[in-house]
Amino acid sequence: DGGKFEGWIQDLCVKTLEQRFVPCVSLETVVGEWLQGRTIDFLKIDAQGFDYNVFKSLGSQMKHVKRAILEVQIQPMYQGPSCVEVMRGMKSFGFEVEAPK
């Protein structure tokens, strides 16, 4: 039974020891303010299923990114947008989409 297996994993492998709140800053702030609008030749994002959301945080600074690599979900492992949503979104931002070789 899948439910028992998940419960077993939860009981033995997943324990919350403490909760921390971590301040976050958008990529729009990083590129626009910290990097003063410099061109980003290559941007790799790995945010456990939220790569596209992080990428979108570039906002008005997206124009400074020449190339980006994001992971997309074929079979959902994390919460986050689907592969199709990411591909459509990246195309709408003017990026070419290619599959890994």
VENZI-V753374 format. One record per pair of residues at least 4 apart in sequence whose C-alpha atoms are under 7 Angstrom apart, sorted by sequence separation. I is the first residue (numbers start at 1). J is the second residue. D is the distance in Angstrom with one decimal. If there is no record, write none. Layout:
i | j | d
I | J | D
I | J | D
//
This chain:
i | j | d
1 | 5 | 6.6
2 | 6 | 6.2
3 | 7 | 6.2
4 | 8 | 6.1
5 | 9 | 6.2
6 | 10 | 6.0
7 | 11 | 6.0
8 | 12 | 6.2
9 | 13 | 5.4
10 | 14 | 5.0
25 | 29 | 6.6
26 | 30 | 6.5
27 | 31 | 5.9
28 | 32 | 5.6
29 | 33 | 5.3
30 | 34 | 4.9
31 | 35 | 4.8
32 | 36 | 4.9
33 | 37 | 7.0
47 | 51 | 4.9
50 | 54 | 6.3
51 | 55 | 6.1
52 | 56 | 6.1
53 | 57 | 6.5
58 | 62 | 5.1
81 | 85 | 6.0
82 | 86 | 6.3
83 | 87 | 6.2
84 | 88 | 6.1
85 | 89 | 6.0
86 | 90 | 6.0
87 | 91 | 6.2
88 | 92 | 6.1
89 | 93 | 6.4
90 | 94 | 6.6
91 | 95 | 5.0
9 | 14 | 7.0
29 | 34 | 6.7
30 | 35 | 6.2
31 | 36 | 6.2
32 | 37 | 4.6
46 | 51 | 5.7
81 | 86 | 6.5
90 | 95 | 5.5
91 | 96 | 6.1
31 | 37 | 5.4
45 | 51 | 5.7
91 | 97 | 6.7
31 | 38 | 6.8
73 | 82 | 5.8
74 | 83 | 6.0
72 | 82 | 6.9
73 | 83 | 5.4
87 | 97 | 6.4
72 | 83 | 5.1
52 | 70 | 6.9
51 | 70 | 5.8
51 | 71 | 6.5
42 | 65 | 7.0
49 | 72 | 6.9
40 | 64 | 5.8
41 | 65 | 6.1
42 | 66 | 6.4
43 | 67 | 6.3
44 | 68 | 5.7
45 | 69 | 6.4
46 | 70 | 6.5
49 | 73 | 6.9
39 | 64 | 4.7
40 | 65 | 4.7
41 | 66 | 5.1
42 | 67 | 4.9
43 | 68 | 4.5
44 | 69 | 4.8
45 | 70 | 5.4
46 | 71 | 6.5
38 | 64 | 6.7
39 | 65 | 6.1
40 | 66 | 6.2
41 | 67 | 6.0
42 | 68 | 5.6
43 | 69 | 6.3
44 | 70 | 6.3
37 | 64 | 6.8
28 | 57 | 5.9
32 | 61 | 6.2
49 | 78 | 5.3
27 | 57 | 5.4
28 | 58 | 4.1
31 | 61 | 6.5
48 | 78 | 6.6
49 | 79 | 6.3
50 | 80 | 5.5
26 | 57 | 5.3
27 | 58 | 4.6
28 | 59 | 5.6
49 | 80 | 5.3
26 | 58 | 6.7
28 | 60 | 6.7
28 | 61 | 5.5
52 | 86 | 6.3
//
